[in-house]
Structure formats: structure tokens, C-alpha cells
Amino acid sequence: EVYLFERIDNNTRETMKHMRCIVFLRPTQENIALLCDELHNPRYGSYHIFFSNIIPKPDILKLAGADEHEVVKEIQEFYGDFIPLLDHVYTLNLPRLTSVPGSWERALLKRTADSLIAAMLSLRKYPVMRYSAKSDLARALVNSTQDIMKENSHLFEFRRGETPLLLVLDRRDDPVTPLLNQWTYHAMVHELLGIENNRVDLSEVPGIAKDMREVTLSPEQDTFFADSLNCDFGEIGIKIKDLVDRFQEQQHSTTAINSITDMKKFVDNYPQFKKFSGTVSKHVAIVGELSRIVQEHNLMECSELEQLMSVQTSHSEIQQRLGNVLRNSAVREIDLLRLVLLYSICYEGTSGYNVRQYIDLLRSRGVSDAKCKLVTALMNYGGRAVRGGQLFGEQTAVAMTKKYFKGLQGVENIYTQHKPYLIEVVQQLVQGKLKEQDFPWLGGAPIIRVNEIIVFMVGGITYEEMKAAHQWNVSNPGNKIILASTSVHNCRSFLDMVAAWQ
């Protein structure tokens, strides 16, 4: 079958009365108004209307009044008011939550709560809730979500079986994870090149072919990517070589066409061969560009230092290494900045802490005053005084000794020592050790055992956290995580958000 896709706000659409129209919309006031205009002057023979979330009864009455030509055949709610990225992750693509730091814009709060409602209805779950106690954003979101659930309690009458937990966290409680360079394929592509709606812009890559200037990375459509998205950079190099070798073998086999049978076989296999060719070209181009950036800008040295800071290596050792890296002319501005920002967060309050000397080094390297002020903005956003929970754990002598000896047991990869705070919180939750004063309950009595956890991070998640959630699900099939957020960050987008806190 052939489908014609159109936007409802396109007023230049042709009238085609012989066609049926399937409408899929968010139930916003703007969309309802556009749909009413459409029904007053229908361009198609019939309309089958699906809304991605709950539609209020007054809006249904508006549509009924507009359907003078009786072209509407059905109206249904199809709960999909979110953007799925992986089988355990969804986002909303909302890079900004408010124009006033620390509080929601009303429309964006409703948009976010609506997405949670749609997710719960699609999963057929009625959760109890916990949230980060220090976060006004998290508290407002759970209250808004609970209010909508109460108003539409008839839709949640499937409350059977085990009760899931909705845990709402705030990005401010962990400002470290978005600052780190990444070394797994999916995360590296987003960090170094950027991914937007599964599309990667390669137009700035030196010598890139015209048909490779924008490529799609989707695990549903690309089996190589699906198998490789959580592989580290070393593994990817091996996988790419194997992929190219297989392609060369297949390409060689297609050159031998000696009969009508060979020709028919070639024609039958050509679409698959063409797709394979595109897959090879795409990943070779991406990995080639990643390799160039890593080599030209000393990313391995930068990343090693980032990881050491994230696990709070000896302050005196870090001070010496940080000064040396900041003076290295090959290091990119974004990496200079992220190193100083990591230092400011990870060693705040430590004896001998002096971030001012590193800000002066940034200025000597030509970093603008506006970007240097991000250090202050980050402390306002996620410094010790404002973040909730225990990002670096209880800093008692016993805890520090345990951390030290844990580090001595051996590190498989110095570039992946950091463990996202989100996973630490989930681990404490499952073990029954998560403090209620830090993460209070809402909307139900506390439950002892948790089998399904929906974690919503206000302010953006990262691909490192997606990978960590995937690894958790593989290792803990009885306590699976569904991860959701307002957006997906790399370092640049995170700093754009933090800049508002200056």
C-alpha cells in the first residue's frame, strides 16, 4: 500500500475525497482547533482520529460539533505521547524546562506529566512514586502526575499484580555524568558528532561524500548498529574491519555473472547488497571521523583525567596532571572547559581546592569570559549546597578507605571507571537502603520489594546512563529499569542548559 503523509497545519494540501485519512495528534488546544477547521471543510472522504494521550470530553464535543459532514468514523486514544529511543528508554526532546532556573514553565510541566501518564497507560501500570527531596522540579512533577491520575482514575482500573515504582530524579543531583567523554559507540557519536532524532550530521567532516552528509542511526533498521551500540571504541574498530571484509567478499561474489541464473540471483539480492553497501559506508565514515577527533585532540589523555576526577583520585595528583593538560595546545576548548568544571564539582570543599588558578589558565588559552563563568553557573546548578542525595557517597574515613581499596582491586578499563549516580540510587532502592529523607514517597504506602522501576530524570539523561540501565536489566531481570527524561544530553547541550544559572 502507498501512504501520503501530511502535516495538519499544511493549508496547501489537495482535496482527495477518494482517500481515507488517519489522523494522529497530540490532544493540544492548537491541534484541536486545526482539526475542527479540517472537519468543517474536509479534504478527504473519511477520518479515523487517534490521539497520543487523554483527550478531555469538552474537546470531543468540539470535534463532534465540527463534524457537520459526518466524515469522522472513529476517535481513539493511542497512548504514545513520547519519543522512544531504545526498548527501555524514551525522551521528550525538551532541552529547556523553564526561563527561570529551578522552576517549571506551566506548559512544559504539563507536557512532561502528560508523557508520564501516556507511558503508564501504554504499560498498563499504576505506580507509587518517590522523588528527590531537594528538587522542586521533581516534587512538582510527581504532584502534577498524581493529580492527572486521580482525575482519570477510570483509565487506571487495571491495578493488578505487582506495583511498579516511579522514581523521579533531578539532573542537578548528578552534574558529573554529562560532563564526561564517552567510549562506547552510541555515546561517542552523540558526544563528538551529535545525534538528533536518530540522525547524525556529518556535513563538517573533511572529504565526506555528498550522500553521507546526514546519516541515520537506528537499531531497528541497522543490525550492525544494534549489535554495536554499547561496544567500546576498541571493539568497534574490530567490528568495522569484519564488516568491511564481509562486504568485500559479497562484492566479489556479485562480479561473477556468467548466466541468466547468475543475473537473476544478482537482481534478487541487489536491494540487500545495496543496503549492506550503505551500512558499510556509513559506519566507516562515522568511525573514521571519531578516530580523527580522538587522535588530533588528545581525547584519551583528557578522558583518563576526567575518569580519575570522577572517582576522586588524590587531589595533589589531579592538580599536577590538570595543569599539564590545560597547557596542551592540542586539547579542544570544550575539553579544557569540561576538565575545569569536573574539578570544581569533584573537589569542592577539599583541602587546597583552588579552581581560580584553572580559570586563569582557561583565559590564557583564549576561552571567553562567558564560558569561564560556566564554573560559577555549574556550582549554582549542582554544587554541594544545592544537590540532593550523596553524589560521592558519605565522605567518612571508613567510606574513603573502602573506596580506595575498591580501586586497588583492579580496573578493567581506565576510561570507564565512573558509575552513574542513577544506578547507585537504584541499587540502594532495591536493597531497601534508599533514605526516605532524601527520596520521600508520594501517593501510596512504602513497598518493600520493587520489581519494576520507571526512572524519570528531570533535566536530561545521557547515553552512559542508558548503557548502565541496559547492563542493569541484563544483570537484574527481576528488577528492570525503564529510563525516561525530558531530553538526551551531551556535554555541549548540558552546558547550554547550565548557562542559565549564571
Backbone torsions as a table, in degrees:
resi	resn	phi	psi	omega
1	GLU	NA	155.2	179.9
2	VAL	-112.5	131.8	-179.8
3	TYR	-117.3	140.5	174.1
4	LEU	-108.1	121.5	179.7
5	PHE	-101.6	130.1	179.2
6	GLU	-137.9	152.1	171.5
7	ARG	-85.4	143.0	-177.2
8	ILE	-69.4	-21.0	179.9
9	ASP	-90.6	9.5	175.6
10	ASN	-86.8	105.0	-175.6
11	ASN	-82.5	-1.4	-179.0
12	THR	-97.9	10.2	-179.9
13	ARG	-64.2	144.8	178.0
14	GLU	-76.9	153.5	172.5
15	THR	-83.4	124.3	-179.1
16	MET	-137.2	82.8	-173.9
17	LYS	-65.2	-18.0	-179.0
18	HIS	-80.3	-5.9	-175.8
19	MET	-104.8	145.6	170.6
20	ARG	-87.2	147.1	-178.9
21	CYS	-117.7	124.5	172.2
22	ILE	-100.8	120.9	-176.5
23	VAL	-106.8	127.3	175.4
24	PHE	-128.1	114.0	-172.5
25	LEU	-139.8	153.7	164.0
26	ARG	-75.8	140.4	-176.2
27	PRO	-80.7	57.9	177.1
28	THR	-88.1	161.9	179.2
29	GLN	-62.6	-37.6	178.1
30	GLU	-62.8	-44.5	-179.8
31	ASN	-67.9	-37.3	177.7
32	ILE	-62.5	-42.6	179.1
33	ALA	-63.1	-43.3	178.5
34	LEU	-64.1	-39.1	-179.6
35	LEU	-69.3	-37.2	176.2
36	CYS	-62.2	-42.8	177.1
37	ASP	-60.9	-40.6	179.4
38	GLU	-62.0	-43.4	-176.9
39	LEU	-72.5	-27.7	175.3
40	HIS	-63.7	-36.8	179.4
41	ASN	-131.0	74.2	-172.7
42	PRO	-66.3	134.8	177.6
43	ARG	-93.5	-12.4	-175.4
44	TYR	-125.3	166.9	-174.0
45	GLY	-72.9	-34.3	179.6
46	SER	-152.2	158.8	-176.4
47	TYR	-129.9	128.6	174.0
48	HIS	-115.5	111.0	-167.4
49	ILE	-105.4	127.8	178.2
50	PHE	-125.9	127.9	177.0
51	PHE	-105.4	142.8	-175.4
52	SER	-80.3	-2.1	179.9
53	ASN	-155.9	-173.8	-178.4
54	ILE	-65.0	130.5	176.2
55	ILE	-106.4	125.4	-179.0
56	PRO	-63.8	149.6	-179.3
57	LYS	-58.4	-40.4	178.3
58	PRO	-57.8	-33.5	179.2
59	ASP	-72.3	-33.5	175.8
60	ILE	-64.4	-39.1	178.3
61	LEU	-65.7	-37.4	175.9
62	LYS	-59.7	-44.7	-179.4
63	LEU	-66.0	-38.7	178.5
64	ALA	-62.7	-40.8	178.4
65	GLY	-66.8	-31.5	-179.6
66	ALA	-79.3	-19.0	-176.0
67	ASP	-82.7	59.7	-178.3
68	GLU	-66.5	-28.8	-177.4
69	HIS	-91.7	2.5	177.8
70	GLU	52.3	50.7	-180.0
71	VAL	-98.3	-11.9	-179.2
72	VAL	-79.1	120.8	-178.9
73	LYS	-96.1	-28.3	178.6
74	GLU	-163.3	152.5	171.6
75	ILE	-131.7	125.8	-179.8
76	GLN	-136.2	157.2	171.4
77	GLU	-100.8	122.5	-179.7
78	PHE	-122.2	99.6	-165.2
79	TYR	-72.9	98.5	179.8
80	GLY	-149.9	44.6	-173.6
81	ASP	-86.8	51.5	-178.8
82	PHE	-161.4	171.8	-177.1
83	ILE	-115.8	102.7	179.7
84	PRO	-71.7	136.0	178.1
85	LEU	-106.4	-46.0	177.2
86	LEU	-135.2	177.0	-176.1
87	ASP	-69.7	-9.2	178.4
88	HIS	-126.6	14.1	-174.5
89	VAL	-139.3	136.5	167.2
90	TYR	-138.9	160.0	-180.0
91	THR	-137.8	174.4	178.4
92	LEU	-118.1	-7.0	-176.0
93	ASN	56.0	47.2	176.4
94	LEU	-113.2	88.2	-177.3
95	PRO	-67.2	-22.7	-178.1
96	ARG	-122.8	134.1	179.3
97	LEU	-102.1	-25.8	-172.9
98	THR	-164.7	157.3	171.9
99	SER	-90.8	-10.3	178.1
100	VAL	-114.8	113.6	-177.1
101	PRO	-53.4	133.4	173.8
102	GLY	90.6	-0.6	179.2
103	SER	-140.2	155.3	-178.2
104	TRP	-83.1	146.6	158.6
105	GLU	-78.3	137.3	-172.2
106	ARG	-56.1	-43.1	-177.6
107	ALA	-65.8	-36.9	-179.0
108	LEU	-74.8	-32.6	174.2
109	LEU	-63.7	-44.6	178.6
110	LYS	-63.8	-41.6	179.3
111	ARG	-59.8	-42.6	-178.0
112	THR	-70.9	-44.0	177.5
113	ALA	-62.8	-40.2	177.8
114	ASP	-59.1	-39.5	-179.4
115	SER	-65.1	-39.0	177.5
116	LEU	-64.8	-40.3	178.0
117	ILE	-61.9	-45.7	179.0
118	ALA	-61.0	-41.4	179.0
119	ALA	-63.1	-44.3	179.7
120	MET	-63.9	-40.4	179.9
121	LEU	-69.6	-38.4	179.1
122	SER	-68.7	-32.8	177.7
123	LEU	-86.2	-9.5	-176.5
124	ARG	57.1	54.7	-178.5
125	LYS	-125.6	142.1	172.5
126	TYR	-121.5	95.8	-169.6
127	PRO	-87.9	157.8	159.3
128	VAL	-90.3	163.3	-169.9
129	MET	-130.9	144.7	167.3
130	ARG	-131.4	157.3	-176.9
131	TYR	-151.3	161.8	178.6
132	SER	-69.4	118.4	-170.2
133	ALA	-63.9	-32.7	-177.0
134	LYS	-81.7	-5.2	-173.2
135	SER	-100.5	112.8	174.0
136	ASP	-65.4	-32.4	179.3
137	LEU	-65.1	-44.5	-179.7
138	ALA	-66.4	-42.0	-179.5
139	ARG	-62.9	-44.5	180.0
140	ALA	-63.0	-37.7	-178.2
141	LEU	-68.2	-43.6	180.0
142	VAL	-68.1	-36.4	177.9
143	ASN	-65.1	-43.6	179.5
144	SER	-64.5	-41.6	179.1
145	THR	-63.8	-43.4	179.0
146	GLN	-63.3	-40.4	179.2
147	ASP	-60.4	-43.6	-180.0
148	ILE	-65.9	-38.3	178.8
149	MET	-64.4	-39.2	178.3
150	LYS	-67.6	-40.0	179.4
151	GLU	-65.1	-27.0	-177.5
152	ASN	-120.2	41.1	-174.5
153	SER	-59.9	-26.9	-179.6
154	HIS	-65.5	-22.7	178.7
155	LEU	-81.8	-13.2	-176.8
156	PHE	-109.7	32.1	-177.8
157	GLU	-84.5	14.0	177.4
158	PHE	-95.1	21.9	-175.6
159	ARG	-67.2	89.3	178.2
160	ARG	-135.9	158.7	175.0
161	GLY	73.6	-155.1	-175.0
162	GLU	-74.4	141.9	-178.6
163	THR	-89.4	124.2	176.9
164	PRO	-79.3	166.4	178.0
165	LEU	-115.5	130.7	169.6
166	LEU	-98.4	115.0	-179.4
167	LEU	-109.7	115.1	-177.6
168	VAL	-102.7	117.2	179.7
169	LEU	-110.0	169.1	179.9
170	ASP	-122.4	133.0	178.1
171	ARG	-54.4	-29.0	-179.0
172	ARG	-61.8	-25.1	179.8
173	ASP	-73.1	-16.7	177.2
174	ASP	-142.5	83.3	176.8
175	PRO	-83.9	-0.4	-177.1
176	VAL	-79.0	-48.8	-172.9
177	THR	-54.1	-44.4	-179.2
178	PRO	-68.8	-13.5	-177.7
179	LEU	-86.8	-12.9	-171.5
180	LEU	-85.3	140.8	167.4
181	ASN	-66.8	153.3	-174.9
182	GLN	-118.5	156.3	-176.8
183	TRP	-131.9	14.8	168.7
184	THR	-105.2	154.2	-166.3
185	TYR	-56.4	-56.4	-177.0
186	HIS	-57.4	-47.4	-177.2
187	ALA	-68.4	-38.4	178.6
188	MET	-62.6	-42.8	-179.4
189	VAL	-60.4	-43.5	-179.4
190	HIS	-69.1	-38.9	-177.1
191	GLU	-70.1	-42.8	-172.4
192	LEU	-97.0	-26.3	-177.8
193	LEU	-118.7	-34.7	-179.2
194	GLY	94.8	132.2	176.3
195	ILE	-121.1	128.2	176.6
196	GLU	-131.5	115.6	-177.1
197	ASN	51.5	46.1	178.6
198	ASN	67.6	12.4	178.8
199	ARG	-111.5	140.9	-179.5
200	VAL	-119.8	126.3	179.7
201	ASP	-88.7	113.9	178.7
202	LEU	-109.6	15.3	-173.4
203	SER	-63.7	-23.6	-179.7
204	GLU	-91.3	0.1	-178.7
205	VAL	-73.2	128.4	-179.3
206	PRO	-58.1	128.0	175.0
207	GLY	72.1	17.2	-177.7
208	ILE	-70.5	141.1	177.5
209	ALA	-67.4	153.2	-175.4
210	LYS	-59.9	-39.7	-177.2
211	ASP	-79.5	1.3	179.6
212	MET	-111.5	9.0	-175.2
213	ARG	-68.4	-26.4	171.6
214	GLU	-139.1	127.7	-178.0
215	VAL	-127.5	159.5	180.0
216	THR	-106.4	134.3	174.7
217	LEU	-118.9	102.4	-179.1
218	SER	-136.0	122.5	180.0
219	PRO	-63.9	-22.4	178.2
220	GLU	-73.4	-28.8	-175.3
221	GLN	-108.6	-7.0	-173.3
222	ASP	-134.5	100.3	-175.0
223	THR	-66.1	-35.4	177.9
224	PHE	-61.7	-44.2	179.8
225	PHE	-66.2	-40.9	178.8
226	ALA	-59.0	-38.2	-179.0
227	ASP	-79.5	-15.4	-169.2
228	SER	-117.6	-5.7	-168.3
229	LEU	-62.7	-27.0	178.9
230	ASN	-104.6	10.5	177.8
231	CYS	-77.3	146.8	177.8
232	ASP	-78.1	170.5	-170.1
233	PHE	-62.6	-35.2	177.6
234	GLY	-64.8	-42.6	178.4
235	GLU	-63.8	-37.9	-178.3
236	ILE	-61.5	-41.0	177.9
237	GLY	-57.4	-42.2	178.6
238	ILE	-67.4	-43.8	-179.2
239	LYS	-63.7	-38.8	178.4
240	ILE	-63.7	-42.6	178.4
241	LYS	-60.9	-44.1	178.0
242	ASP	-62.3	-39.9	179.7
243	LEU	-63.0	-45.2	179.4
244	VAL	-64.7	-41.0	178.5
245	ASP	-60.8	-43.0	179.4
246	ARG	-64.6	-39.7	179.5
247	PHE	-64.4	-42.6	179.7
248	GLN	-63.3	-38.5	176.5
249	GLU	-63.2	-44.4	-179.3
250	GLN	-67.7	-39.5	178.8
251	GLN	-62.7	-40.7	178.9
252	HIS	-64.1	-39.2	-178.0
253	SER	-67.6	-26.8	-178.6
254	THR	-80.2	-11.3	-177.8
255	THR	-80.3	-18.4	-177.8
256	ALA	-92.0	89.9	178.0
257	ILE	-117.3	99.5	-173.6
258	ASN	-113.5	-1.0	-177.3
259	SER	-154.4	170.1	176.1
260	ILE	-60.8	-36.6	179.0
261	THR	-63.0	-43.6	177.7
262	ASP	-62.0	-40.5	-179.4
263	MET	-64.9	-43.3	179.4
264	LYS	-63.1	-41.9	178.9
265	LYS	-62.8	-40.3	178.7
266	PHE	-63.4	-45.5	-179.0
267	VAL	-63.6	-41.6	179.9
268	ASP	-64.2	-36.2	-176.4
269	ASN	-91.9	-6.7	-173.1
270	TYR	-60.3	-44.1	179.6
271	PRO	-57.8	-42.0	178.6
272	GLN	-66.6	-39.5	178.7
273	PHE	-63.9	-43.1	179.7
274	LYS	-62.4	-41.8	178.0
275	LYS	-63.5	-42.4	178.7
276	PHE	-61.1	-41.9	178.9
277	SER	-60.9	-43.8	179.0
278	GLY	-64.5	-38.7	178.5
279	THR	-62.1	-45.8	-179.7
280	VAL	-61.9	-50.1	-178.0
281	SER	-58.8	-42.8	-177.5
282	LYS	-63.3	-50.7	-175.0
283	HIS	-73.7	-32.0	175.1
284	VAL	-64.1	-41.4	178.8
285	ALA	-64.5	-43.9	-178.3
286	ILE	-66.2	-49.7	-177.4
287	VAL	-65.5	-35.4	176.5
288	GLY	-61.5	-42.4	179.6
289	GLU	-69.9	-40.3	176.7
290	LEU	-59.2	-44.0	-179.8
291	SER	-62.1	-41.0	179.9
292	ARG	-62.1	-45.3	-178.8
293	ILE	-64.4	-43.9	-179.0
294	VAL	-60.2	-44.8	-175.9
295	GLN	-73.8	-42.6	-175.0
296	GLU	-71.4	-25.7	-170.8
297	HIS	-118.9	21.9	174.2
298	ASN	51.8	41.3	-175.6
299	LEU	-66.3	-30.2	-178.3
300	MET	-66.7	-41.7	177.1
301	GLU	-65.8	-43.2	178.3
302	CYS	-61.0	-46.3	-176.0
303	SER	-66.1	-38.2	177.5
304	GLU	-59.5	-43.1	179.1
305	LEU	-66.4	-40.1	176.7
306	GLU	-57.3	-47.2	-178.3
307	GLN	-63.8	-40.9	178.9
308	LEU	-62.3	-39.5	178.0
309	MET	-69.0	-38.0	-176.8
310	SER	-64.4	-26.2	177.3
311	VAL	-103.8	14.0	173.7
312	GLN	56.5	57.7	171.7
313	THR	-64.4	161.6	-178.7
314	SER	-41.5	127.5	-175.8
315	HIS	-58.7	-43.0	-177.3
316	SER	-64.7	-37.9	177.6
317	GLU	-65.7	-42.4	-179.0
318	ILE	-64.3	-41.7	-178.2
319	GLN	-58.1	-44.0	-179.0
320	GLN	-67.2	-45.8	-177.5
321	ARG	-68.1	-37.9	-178.4
322	LEU	-63.9	-43.4	178.9
323	GLY	-60.4	-40.2	-179.8
324	ASN	-65.5	-43.9	-178.4
325	VAL	-67.2	-38.7	-179.4
326	LEU	-65.1	-22.7	178.9
327	ARG	-90.4	-4.0	-178.0
328	ASN	-78.1	117.3	-174.2
329	SER	-68.6	-16.4	-179.1
330	ALA	-79.9	-17.2	-175.1
331	VAL	-75.7	132.7	-179.3
332	ARG	-68.8	156.9	179.2
333	GLU	-59.2	-42.7	-178.3
334	ILE	-61.1	-33.7	-179.6
335	ASP	-78.6	-35.3	172.4
336	LEU	-57.1	-46.6	-176.6
337	LEU	-65.9	-45.3	-176.7
338	ARG	-65.2	-33.2	179.2
339	LEU	-65.6	-43.9	178.9
340	VAL	-67.7	-38.4	178.2
341	LEU	-64.5	-42.2	176.9
342	LEU	-62.0	-42.7	177.6
343	TYR	-58.6	-44.5	-176.3
344	SER	-61.8	-36.4	-179.3
345	ILE	-81.3	-46.1	-171.0
346	CYS	-74.5	-26.2	-175.9
347	TYR	-118.0	15.6	176.7
348	GLU	-57.3	129.0	177.9
349	GLY	84.2	-4.1	178.9
350	THR	-75.9	147.1	177.7
351	SER	-59.8	128.9	-179.2
352	GLY	85.6	5.2	179.4
353	TYR	-61.7	125.4	-179.0
354	ASN	-149.5	85.1	-177.8
355	VAL	-75.7	-20.3	-176.1
356	ARG	-61.2	-37.6	-179.5
357	GLN	-64.2	-32.1	-179.7
358	TYR	-79.8	-30.0	173.3
359	ILE	-64.8	-39.9	176.9
360	ASP	-62.5	-37.7	176.5
361	LEU	-64.3	-39.2	176.8
362	LEU	-60.0	-45.5	-179.1
363	ARG	-63.3	-37.6	179.2
364	SER	-66.9	-21.7	176.7
365	ARG	-90.1	4.0	176.6
366	GLY	90.5	11.4	177.4
367	VAL	-73.0	132.7	-174.0
368	SER	-66.8	158.1	177.1
369	ASP	-60.5	-38.5	-179.7
370	ALA	-58.8	-40.9	180.0
371	LYS	-76.2	-34.4	176.1
372	CYS	-63.0	-31.8	179.1
373	LYS	-69.0	-10.9	176.4
374	LEU	-63.3	-23.4	177.0
375	VAL	-62.3	-48.3	176.8
376	THR	-63.3	-42.3	-179.9
377	ALA	-60.7	-41.4	-178.8
378	LEU	-66.0	-38.6	178.0
379	MET	-66.1	-37.7	175.3
380	ASN	-65.9	-34.1	-176.9
381	TYR	-77.8	-49.9	-172.1
382	GLY	-140.2	28.0	176.8
383	GLY	-70.5	172.9	-175.2
384	ARG	-57.1	-35.5	-174.9
385	ALA	-70.6	-22.5	-173.0
386	VAL	-113.2	-22.9	-176.4
387	ARG	-81.3	152.4	178.2
388	GLY	-94.1	175.6	176.8
389	GLY	68.2	-161.9	-179.6
390	GLN	-128.9	86.1	-175.5
391	LEU	-58.2	-41.3	-179.1
392	PHE	-108.7	16.0	179.0
393	GLY	77.2	173.5	176.8
394	GLU	-70.4	119.5	-174.4
395	GLN	-87.4	52.4	174.1
396	THR	-85.6	167.1	179.4
397	ALA	-61.1	-40.6	-179.8
398	VAL	-64.1	-44.9	-178.6
399	ALA	-64.0	-41.5	179.7
400	MET	-65.5	-36.7	178.0
401	THR	-65.2	-43.1	178.4
402	LYS	-60.6	-43.1	-179.5
403	LYS	-63.3	-39.3	-178.8
404	TYR	-64.4	-48.0	-177.9
405	PHE	-70.1	-30.8	174.6
406	LYS	-61.5	-39.0	178.5
407	GLY	-67.7	-30.9	-179.0
408	LEU	-74.3	-16.7	-177.1
409	GLN	-69.5	-9.7	176.7
410	GLY	113.4	138.6	178.7
411	VAL	-117.7	122.2	-178.3
412	GLU	-63.1	-37.4	-177.0
413	ASN	-145.5	116.9	-176.7
414	ILE	-65.2	-15.5	-178.8
415	TYR	-91.1	-1.1	-179.7
416	THR	-132.4	35.9	179.0
417	GLN	-72.5	-31.9	-175.4
418	HIS	-67.5	138.5	176.2
419	LYS	-119.9	122.1	-176.1
420	PRO	-57.1	140.8	178.9
421	TYR	-56.9	-35.6	-179.8
422	LEU	-53.3	-43.1	-179.0
423	ILE	-70.7	-35.4	176.0
424	GLU	-60.5	-41.9	-180.0
425	VAL	-64.8	-45.9	179.6
426	VAL	-61.5	-41.4	179.4
427	GLN	-60.9	-45.6	177.2
428	GLN	-63.2	-37.9	179.3
429	LEU	-61.0	-50.1	-177.9
430	VAL	-64.3	-34.5	179.9
431	GLN	-81.7	-2.4	-179.7
432	GLY	75.2	20.3	-176.4
433	LYS	-106.6	2.7	-177.2
434	LEU	-75.8	121.1	-173.2
435	LYS	-68.9	130.9	-179.4
436	GLU	-68.5	-27.6	178.7
437	GLN	-68.3	-26.9	177.8
438	ASP	-90.0	-30.2	-177.4
439	PHE	-138.0	78.5	-177.3
440	PRO	-68.5	160.8	177.8
441	TRP	-87.6	157.5	174.1
442	LEU	-144.1	137.7	169.8
443	GLY	72.2	30.6	176.9
444	GLY	161.0	157.6	178.8
445	ALA	-69.5	147.4	178.5
446	PRO	-57.5	141.1	175.1
447	ILE	-110.0	142.6	-174.6
448	ILE	-78.2	-48.5	-175.4
449	ARG	-104.4	132.5	179.5
450	VAL	-115.7	125.8	179.7
451	ASN	-108.9	-24.4	179.3
452	GLU	-137.8	128.9	-175.0
453	ILE	-124.8	122.9	172.6
454	ILE	-102.2	111.9	-179.0
455	VAL	-101.6	120.1	176.6
456	PHE	-112.6	121.5	-179.3
457	MET	-102.1	109.1	174.8
458	VAL	-71.5	124.8	177.0
459	GLY	102.2	6.4	172.0
460	GLY	106.8	140.7	174.5
461	ILE	-110.7	178.6	179.4
462	THR	-128.6	164.9	176.7
463	TYR	-69.6	-25.5	174.3
464	GLU	-62.9	-40.7	178.8
465	GLU	-69.7	-34.9	174.9
466	MET	-61.6	-45.1	179.6
467	LYS	-64.0	-42.6	180.0
468	ALA	-62.5	-39.5	177.6
469	ALA	-65.7	-40.4	176.8
470	HIS	-61.1	-45.9	179.9
471	GLN	-64.2	-37.8	176.6
472	TRP	-61.3	-45.9	-178.3
473	ASN	-62.5	-37.5	177.8
474	VAL	-66.3	-40.8	-176.5
475	SER	-83.0	-22.2	-175.6
476	ASN	-130.5	68.1	-176.1
477	PRO	-61.5	-18.1	179.1
478	GLY	-88.4	-5.8	-179.8
479	ASN	-136.5	62.6	-172.7
480	LYS	-74.1	148.2	178.4
481	ILE	-107.8	133.3	163.2
482	ILE	-107.0	125.4	-173.3
483	LEU	-109.2	132.3	-179.0
484	ALA	-142.8	157.9	179.6
485	SER	-164.4	172.7	178.7
486	THR	-75.2	-26.1	-178.9
487	SER	-162.7	175.9	175.9
488	VAL	-120.8	121.8	-173.7
489	HIS	-98.0	147.8	150.9
490	ASN	-113.6	-176.3	-174.7
491	CYS	-60.9	-42.1	-176.6
492	ARG	-63.4	-46.3	-178.5
493	SER	-67.8	-34.8	177.4
494	PHE	-63.3	-43.9	-179.6
495	LEU	-69.5	-30.5	173.8
496	ASP	-60.7	-39.5	179.3
497	MET	-71.0	-42.5	-178.1
498	VAL	-65.2	-29.9	-176.6
499	ALA	-55.5	-26.7	-179.7
500	ALA	-68.5	-12.6	-176.1
501	TRP	-94.9	11.1	179.5
502	GLN	-68.6	NA	NA
